[in-house]
Amino acid sequence: MAVYQAASALRRYGFTLGVISSLVTGVLGCGAAQAADPEFDVGGYWRLRYETLNNPIFPATEQERTQHNQRLSSKLLVKGQVNWDDFNVTVEMQDARVWLDNNDPTLKSSQVNTLEPLQYFVRYAPQHENGLNAVTVGRVAIDHGSRRLLAKGVFRNAINAFDGVLVDWDIADWDVRTFYLLPVSRLPSDPASVDANERAFDKSYSERALYGVYANSQNNTWFVQSYWLDEDDSETLATTNRQLYTLSVQYKDTLWNDWKGDIELIGQTGTQHRTKAADDVTQIDHRAWLLHASLGHDIVYNTFLSAEIDIASGDNNAGDDVEHSFDGLYGVRRFDFGPTDVYGAMPRENIIAPGLRSVTKFAGKGNLMLGYKSLWYHQAQQDVDSFIGHQVEARLRWQYLDNLRLEFGGAYLNKGEGLEYGDYQNDTVYAYSGFLLKF
């Protein structure tokens, strides 16, 4: 309730997060002269990756896209920090670009974000304040819990960012974060500008806000996420007017005989419009849910094998007044459903996906991940088969030098009848290679 009141107050009086950030920075700047021995740190990484795809996953025509797609993507992150006493100032720049993409219609601003401030924030973390851990104001990129609802993104070429305020607490053996965030839209977003790696300053909108509470027990077994997403149309923002409440409860622990268990249940309720069109003013209910569960054990000293299942509710009736497709908010899906970007893994909605996954570690030098999933629609459209296909994937990471990591991977989707229509009915084959250089 306190978070909601704070959010309402910010809107009611028209305060912008940029003004708040400037004021806080000014106050801290006055105190910086009295602080002794500030510490400076600059670092980052550059990642270069080549991807190739034969036959897109989802049904398409030759007029919509070519059969074969390749892409060379580059992501450069440079982060600078100043720490003194209880204060931290962080600025991080992101430069994400792509080439060789053959005008792929799936190329979006989620993969291109040219020379953009990803993070700039001020954090106050008192050493001796009972209960209060930190207050952060500015633009941030953050991960919460399982990362299925709110995440920075690792595989994807561009990273999610938010403008806002976060307050971290220590309450009754729980780490608790309350927050009010405005999701940042990556700009430009039109296909021609994205394809040309053009740049424009990203921005957030007061008409779209995400606020709530994230908490985890200090023994890292229980994780709770409670989010309110509140968005409306404006002259510069077209939305589906989502008014969604999402609650996630996750439990992770070591069970009998060193078995590792993980279960997360997410419920979602609220209202939305069917489309972003300005003349779409019909409000419909939203009722959706998600379940993830896994159970695994070491099968040899360096290999962990787990059985897992992901189920996300779906909708096969666009004509009724209820939307049942799960909304993944600002989470990522690579670790559950395979590579994103060029491959374009299945979305975290309308799906049933049991499978197996193994991770083999090589004495600090790297690891090999192998995965298999059987994919089904939770709710298939009329006259469409519910079986999507069998997917296998592999990823090898190798720490060649202390600051240089090589990565190779790929995926193969043996399409089921649920995807055997359109001009590309053959199986999907995908491969990538790349490196990440830290500095």
C-alpha positions in Angstrom: 0.0 0.0 0.0 2.9 2.4 0.8 4.4 1.7 -2.6 1.1 2.4 -4.3 0.6 5.7 -2.4 4.1 6.8 -3.3 3.5 6.0 -7.0 0.2 7.9 -6.9 1.9 10.9 -5.3 4.6 11.0 -7.9 2.0 11.1 -10.6 -0.4 13.5 -8.9 2.2 16.2 -8.3 4.0 15.6 -11.7 7.5 14.9 -10.2 9.8 13.2 -12.7 12.4 10.7 -11.8 15.0 12.7 -13.7 14.4 15.7 -11.4 14.7 13.5 -8.3 17.9 12.0 -9.5 19.4 15.4 -10.2 18.5 16.7 -6.7 19.9 13.7 -5.0 23.1 13.9 -7.1 23.5 17.5 -6.1 23.1 16.8 -2.4 25.6 14.0 -2.5 28.0 16.1 -4.5 28.0 18.6 -1.7 28.9 15.9 0.8 31.6 14.4 -1.4 34.1 17.1 -0.6 34.0 16.0 3.1 34.4 12.3 2.3 37.9 10.8 2.5 39.6 8.5 0.0 36.9 8.0 -2.7 37.4 4.8 -4.7 37.2 4.7 -8.5 36.6 1.7 -10.6 36.1 1.3 -14.4 35.5 -2.0 -16.1 33.3 -3.8 -18.6 33.3 -6.3 -21.4 33.0 -6.6 -25.2 31.0 -9.6 -26.7 31.0 -10.5 -30.3 28.7 -13.3 -31.6 27.9 -14.8 -35.0 24.6 -16.6 -35.4 23.1 -18.6 -38.3 19.6 -20.0 -38.8 18.0 -22.2 -41.4 14.2 -22.2 -41.4 12.5 -20.0 -38.9 10.6 -21.6 -36.0 7.3 -19.9 -36.5 5.1 -20.1 -39.6 6.0 -17.4 -42.1 5.9 -16.8 -45.9 8.7 -16.0 -48.2 7.4 -12.5 -48.6 7.8 -12.0 -44.8 11.3 -13.2 -44.5 14.0 -15.2 -46.2 14.6 -18.8 -45.3 18.2 -18.4 -44.2 19.3 -15.8 -41.7 22.6 -14.8 -40.2 23.7 -12.1 -37.8 26.9 -10.7 -36.3 26.1 -8.9 -33.1 28.3 -6.8 -30.9 27.7 -5.7 -27.3 30.0 -3.4 -25.4 29.4 -2.4 -21.8 31.6 0.0 -19.9 30.8 0.7 -16.2 32.4 3.4 -14.0 31.8 3.6 -10.3 32.8 6.0 -7.5 32.5 4.8 -3.9 32.9 7.0 -0.8 31.6 6.5 2.7 28.0 5.3 2.4 27.5 6.5 -1.2 28.0 5.0 -4.7 27.5 6.7 -8.1 27.4 4.3 -11.1 27.3 5.1 -14.8 27.2 2.3 -17.4 27.2 2.7 -21.1 25.8 0.1 -23.5 26.5 -0.2 -27.3 24.6 -3.1 -28.9 24.7 -3.4 -32.7 24.1 -6.0 -35.4 25.2 -6.7 -39.0 24.6 -9.3 -41.7 21.0 -9.7 -40.7 19.5 -9.8 -44.2 16.6 -7.5 -43.2 15.3 -10.1 -40.8 11.8 -8.9 -39.7 12.4 -10.4 -36.2 15.2 -7.8 -35.6 13.9 -5.5 -32.9 15.2 -2.8 -30.5 15.7 -5.7 -28.0 18.8 -6.6 -30.0 20.0 -3.1 -31.1 20.7 -0.2 -28.6 23.4 2.0 -30.0 25.6 4.0 -27.6 23.1 4.4 -24.8 23.4 5.1 -21.0 22.2 1.8 -19.6 22.6 2.8 -16.0 23.2 6.0 -14.0 22.2 6.0 -10.4 23.1 7.2 -6.9 23.0 4.7 -4.1 23.0 5.4 -0.3 23.9 2.3 1.7 24.3 3.2 5.4 26.7 1.1 7.4 24.9 1.2 10.7 21.2 1.9 9.9 19.0 -0.7 11.5 16.7 -2.3 8.9 17.6 0.0 6.0 20.2 -1.4 3.6 20.1 1.0 0.6 18.3 3.6 -1.3 18.9 3.8 -5.1 17.7 6.6 -7.4 18.1 6.8 -11.1 18.3 4.4 -14.1 19.0 0.8 -13.2 19.3 -2.7 -14.8 18.2 -5.4 -12.3 17.6 -9.1 -11.8 14.9 -10.4 -9.4 14.7 -14.0 -8.2 14.2 -16.6 -11.0 14.5 -13.8 -13.6 11.3 -15.0 -15.2 9.5 -11.7 -14.5 12.2 -9.1 -14.2 15.7 -9.5 -15.5 18.7 -7.7 -17.2 19.2 -10.3 -19.9 22.5 -12.1 -20.7 22.1 -13.9 -24.0 20.0 -11.2 -25.6 22.0 -8.4 -27.2 20.3 -5.4 -25.5 19.5 -5.1 -21.8 16.4 -4.0 -20.0 16.6 -0.7 -18.0 14.2 1.2 -15.6 14.1 4.7 -14.2 13.0 4.9 -10.6 13.5 4.4 -6.9 14.5 1.2 -5.0 14.6 0.8 -1.3 16.3 -2.3 0.2 15.4 -3.4 3.7 16.4 -6.1 6.2 13.2 -7.3 7.8 12.9 -10.3 10.1 15.6 -12.4 8.3 14.3 -11.4 4.9 15.9 -9.2 2.3 13.1 -7.0 1.1 13.1 -4.5 -1.8 10.3 -2.0 -2.4 10.4 -0.1 -5.7 8.7 2.2 -8.2 10.0 1.9 -11.7 9.3 3.3 -15.2 10.3 0.8 -17.9 12.7 2.3 -20.4 11.8 2.1 -24.1 14.7 1.5 -26.4 14.8 4.0 -29.3 14.6 4.2 -32.2 12.2 1.3 -32.7 11.1 1.5 -36.3 12.6 -1.4 -38.4 14.6 0.7 -40.8 16.4 2.6 -38.0 17.0 -0.6 -36.0 18.5 -2.3 -39.1 20.8 0.7 -39.7 22.0 0.7 -36.1 20.8 4.3 -35.7 20.6 5.8 -32.2 18.3 8.0 -30.2 18.1 8.5 -26.5 16.0 5.9 -24.7 13.2 7.2 -22.5 10.6 6.1 -20.0 7.0 7.2 -19.8 5.0 8.2 -16.7 2.0 6.5 -18.3 3.7 3.1 -17.8 4.9 2.1 -14.3 5.9 -1.1 -12.5 5.9 -1.1 -8.8 5.8 -3.6 -5.9 7.9 -5.7 -3.6 10.6 -8.3 -4.1 11.7 -10.4 -1.1 13.9 -13.4 -0.5 14.7 -15.3 2.7 18.3 -14.8 3.8 19.0 -18.6 3.5 17.9 -18.2 -0.2 15.2 -20.8 -0.1 12.0 -18.6 -0.5 11.6 -15.9 -3.1 8.5 -13.7 -3.4 7.7 -11.2 -6.2 4.7 -8.9 -6.1 4.3 -6.6 -9.1 1.7 -4.1 -10.2 2.0 -3.0 -13.9 0.0 0.1 -14.7 0.0 1.5 -18.2 -2.1 3.9 -20.3 -2.0 5.4 -23.7 -0.6 8.9 -24.4 0.2 11.0 -27.5 3.6 9.3 -27.7 2.9 5.9 -26.2 0.7 3.2 -27.6 -0.1 0.3 -25.1 -2.6 -2.4 -24.5 -3.5 -0.6 -21.3 -2.4 -3.4 -19.1 -3.5 -3.1 -15.4 -1.9 -6.3 -14.1 -1.1 -7.7 -10.7 1.4 -10.6 -10.7 2.4 -12.7 -7.7 5.2 -15.2 -7.7 6.3 -17.6 -5.0 9.4 -19.7 -5.5 11.0 -22.4 -3.3 14.5 -23.8 -3.8 16.2 -26.2 -1.5 18.3 -29.3 -1.2 16.1 -32.3 -0.4 16.7 -35.8 0.6 20.1 -37.4 -0.5 21.3 -34.1 -2.0 18.6 -33.8 -4.6 18.0 -30.1 -5.7 14.4 -29.0 -6.0 13.0 -25.8 -7.4 9.3 -24.9 -7.8 7.8 -21.5 -8.8 4.1 -20.7 -9.1 3.0 -17.4 -10.6 -0.6 -16.0 -10.7 -1.7 -13.0 -12.8 -4.9 -11.0 -12.8 -6.1 -7.7 -14.0 -7.5 -6.1 -17.2 -6.1 -5.1 -20.7 -7.1 -4.2 -24.2 -6.7 -6.7 -27.1 -4.5 -4.4 -29.2 -2.5 -1.1 -29.0 -4.8 0.6 -31.5 -6.1 4.0 -30.3 -9.6 3.0 -31.2 -9.5 -0.2 -29.2 -11.1 0.9 -26.0 -12.7 -2.4 -25.0 -11.4 -3.6 -21.6 -11.2 -7.3 -21.1 -10.2 -9.4 -18.1 -6.8 -11.0 -17.8 -6.4 -14.3 -15.9 -3.2 -16.3 -16.3 -0.7 -18.4 -14.5 2.7 -20.2 -14.8 4.4 -23.2 -13.2 8.0 -24.1 -13.3 9.4 -27.2 -11.4 12.7 -29.1 -11.6 14.4 -31.8 -9.6 18.0 -32.9 -10.1 21.0 -34.7 -8.8 24.7 -35.1 -9.5 25.0 -38.2 -11.8 28.8 -38.1 -11.7 31.2 -35.8 -9.8 31.1 -33.0 -12.3 27.7 -33.5 -14.0 24.3 -32.4 -12.8 21.1 -33.8 -14.4 17.7 -32.4 -13.8 14.2 -33.1 -15.0 12.0 -30.0 -15.5 8.7 -28.8 -16.7 7.3 -25.4 -17.6 3.6 -24.7 -18.1 2.3 -21.3 -19.0 -1.4 -20.7 -19.6 -2.6 -19.8 -23.1 -5.7 -18.6 -24.9 -7.3 -20.0 -28.1 -10.4 -17.8 -28.2 -9.8 -14.2 -29.3 -13.5 -13.5 -29.3 -14.3 -13.8 -25.6 -13.8 -11.2 -22.9 -11.0 -12.9 -21.0 -7.3 -13.1 -21.9 -5.6 -16.2 -20.5 -2.1 -15.9 -22.1 0.6 -15.4 -19.5 2.4 -12.1 -19.7 6.1 -12.4 -19.0 6.5 -8.7 -18.0 10.2 -7.9 -18.2 11.7 -11.3 -17.7 13.9 -13.4 -20.0 13.4 -17.0 -21.3 16.8 -18.2 -22.6 17.5 -20.4 -19.7 14.2 -22.2 -20.0 13.4 -22.3 -23.7 16.6 -21.9 -25.6 18.5 -19.1 -27.4 16.6 -15.9 -28.2 17.6 -13.3 -30.8 18.0 -15.0 -34.2 16.7 -18.4 -33.0 13.7 -16.8 -31.4 12.8 -19.4 -28.7 9.3 -20.1 -27.7 7.6 -17.4 -25.7 6.7 -17.9 -22.1 3.0 -18.3 -22.8 0.6 -20.9 -24.0 3.0 -23.8 -23.6 3.7 -27.1 -21.9 7.3 -28.1 -22.0 8.7 -31.1 -20.0 12.4 -31.9 -20.5 15.8 -32.8 -19.3 18.9 -30.7 -18.8 22.5 -31.5 -17.8 25.4 -29.3 -16.9 29.0 -30.6 -16.9 31.8 -28.5 -15.3 35.4 -28.7 -16.4 37.7 -27.9 -13.4 37.2 -24.2 -13.5 37.8 -24.0 -17.3 34.2 -23.9 -18.4 31.0 -25.9 -18.7 28.8 -27.8 -21.2 25.0 -27.6 -21.1 22.8 -30.1 -22.9 19.0 -29.8 -23.0 16.0 -31.5 -24.4 12.3 -30.3 -24.4 9.1 -31.7 -25.7 6.9 -28.7 -26.7 3.1 -28.5 -26.7 0.5 -25.7 -26.9 -1.4 -25.3 -23.6 -4.4 -24.2 -25.7 -4.1 -24.9 -29.4 -6.0 -22.8 -32.0 -8.9 -24.5 -33.8 -7.7 -26.9 -36.5 -4.1 -26.6 -35.3 -2.4 -29.7 -33.7 -1.2 -29.1 -30.1 2.2 -30.7 -30.6 4.9 -28.1 -31.4 8.0 -30.4 -31.6 11.1 -31.8 -30.0 13.9 -29.4 -29.2 17.5 -30.2 -28.4 20.2 -27.6 -27.6 23.8 -27.4 -26.5 26.1 -24.7 -25.2 29.8 -24.9 -24.4 31.5 -22.1 -22.5 35.3 -22.2 -22.2 37.4 -19.8 -20.1 40.4 -19.6 -22.5 42.1 -16.9 -20.6 41.3 -15.2 -17.3 39.6 -12.4 -19.2 38.6 -14.2 -22.4 35.6 -16.6 -22.6 34.7 -18.5 -25.7 31.2 -19.8 -26.3 29.7 -22.2 -28.9 26.1 -23.4 -29.1 23.2 -24.4 -31.2 19.7 -25.8 -31.2 17.6 -28.1 -33.4 13.8 -28.1 -33.5 12.1 -31.2 -35.0 8.8 -29.5 -35.8 5.6 -31.2 -34.9 2.3 -30.8 -36.7 1.5 -27.7 -34.7 4.1 -25.8 -36.7 3.9 -27.5 -40.0 2.2 -24.8 -42.0 3.4 -21.6 -43.8 6.3 -21.8 -46.3 8.9 -23.1 -43.8 7.7 -26.5 -42.6 11.2 -28.1 -42.4 13.0 -28.4 -39.1 14.9 -25.4 -37.6 18.7 -25.6 -37.4 20.6 -22.9 -35.5 24.2 -22.4 -34.4 26.3 -19.6 -32.9 29.8 -18.9 -31.8 31.4 -16.0 -30.0 33.7 -14.6 -27.4 33.4 -12.3 -24.3 36.5 -10.2 -23.4 36.5 -8.5 -20.0 38.6 -5.5 -19.2 
